[in-house]
Amino acid sequence: MKKLLFIAVMLFSALGMSAQKFALVDMEYILKNIPAYERANEQLSQVAKKWQAEVDAMGTEVQTLYKNYQNESVFLSQEQKKARQEAILAKEKEASELKKKYFGPEGELFKKRTSLMTPIQEEIYNAVKDISELRGYSLVLDRASDTGIIFASPKVDISNEVLTKLGYSAN
């Protein structure tokens, strides 16, 4: 009985959905064809490399302090040992905080990515929304991020139309 009810619900759902229009977009394809996106990615990459070099330099400094401490510890008094250990711990903490500042969940890289990518994403969203309203689409899926799509007719892919609306041509 439950199986029959499930089949009936699925059948009615399928009939109800057949009246709705839908489309697909390929966000990877769209973004690849927007020069501003490529420039933003390059800018993010350069900033990330610079910040990573700072973090790495501080990590190297910590390692050097620790190696020097190990080599000289036999010649140091207890007070000197304690002072060196505290200096090493302080430098490790500083390195950790710097890494968090740049690469943490609310770090500078996240903020930079948001400031560079949000305008591009909003522009794409608005273009998809305009096309959807014009054509009467109830649903637009991103085929690049949805691994559940096994096959989709190229007829329902509006990626090139989105690019054209944005003023770009497809490669």
N, C-alpha and C positions, 0 to 999 in steps of 0.2 A: 504494500500500500504506500509506504514512504517512497519507494522507488518510482511508482506511478505518479505521485504528487510532485516529486522532483522533476520528472520528465515534463509534466504539464507546465510547471513554472518556467522551465527552460524554454519550452516551445512558445509560451506567451511572451517571454522576454525577447526572444529572437524575432517574433512578429512585430513587437513594439519598436524594436531597434531598426527594423528594415526601413521605416519611414524617415529616419534621421540620416542626415548627410554627415560624412566625416572626411578627413583628409590627413595626410602625413606630411611631415617636414623632416629633413635631415639636418639637425643643428650643426653637426660637424662639418658638413658640406657647406652650409651657409656661412659659418664662421670662417672657414678656410678661404672663402671668396670675399671677405671683408678686410681690406687692407688695415683699417684702424685696429682690428682685432690682432692681426699679426704684429703690428707696431706695439700694441699694449703688452702682448706676450713677451716681446723682445725686451721691452723696458722692465718688465717684472723680472725677467731672467737676469738682466744686468744688475738690478738692485739686489736681488737674492744672492748673486755671486759676491757682490761687495760686502754685504752683511755677513755672509758665511765666512769670508776671509777674516773679518773682524773676530768672529766667534772662534774660528780656528786659531788665530794668533793668540787669543787669550787662553785657549786650551793648551797651546804650546808653552805659554808662559807658566801655567800651572805645573805642567810636566817638568819644566826646567827647575822651578822652585823645589819640587819634590825630589828630583834627582840630586840637586845640590844639598838638600837636607839629608838625604840618605848617605851621601859621600862624606859629609862633615859632621854627622850626628855624634860620632865617637869623640869628637873634639869639643863638643858643646856642653855647657852646663844644663841642668834641668830647666832653669829659667829660659835660657836661650832656645832649648828644644821646644818648650811650650810656646814661646813667642813665634818661632818658625812654623810650628804646626798651625797656630791660629792664623798666621799670614797665608798659609797654603789654603786653609779652609775658607778664609775670607775671599781669596782670589777665585776658588772654585765656585763659591756662591755668586760672586760677581759675574763669572762666565755663564753660569746657569741663568741668572737674571737677564743677561744680555741676550742669550739665546731665546728666552721666553719673550722678551721685549720685541724681538724681530720676527720670530717664527711661531710664537704661541697662538692659541685659538683667537685671541683678540689682539694679536701683534701687528706690527707695522706692515708686514707683507700682506696680511689679511686685509688691512685697511686700504693699502695701495691697490690690491687686486679689486676690491669692491669699488673704489673710486674710478678705476680705469674701465672695468667691465660692466658696471651697472648701466651706464648710458647706452652702450652697445646692445645689451640684453633688452633694455626697455624699447629701443628702436625696433629691434626684431619682433618683440612681443606686440608692439603697436601695429606693425605691418601685418603680422599673422592675424591679429584681431580684426583689422580693417578688411582683409581678404575674406575672413570667415563670415563677417557680417554681410559683406557684399554677395557672397555665394551661398549663404545660408548654412554653413557648416555648424553642427552642434558640438563637434569634437575634433580636435586636431592633436595627433600624437606625434611624438618625436621618435622616429624610427632609429636614430642613432643610439638612444639611451634605453630603448625598450627591447630587451633580448627576447621577449615573448612573441614578437612578430616573426612568423616563419616565412610568410610570403605576403607581398603587397603589390598590387598592380601599380605600375608607374603612372597610371592615369590619376591616382589619388594623391600623388606626391606634388605638393605645391612649393617645393624649395626654390625652384627657379623663378617662380612668380614672386616669392618673397624677396629674392635678391633684386629682381627688376623693380619692385615697389620701393626698395631701399636705394635704388640708383646704381646698382652694381650689375656686372654681367658675369655669367658663369664661365668658369674655365673649361 
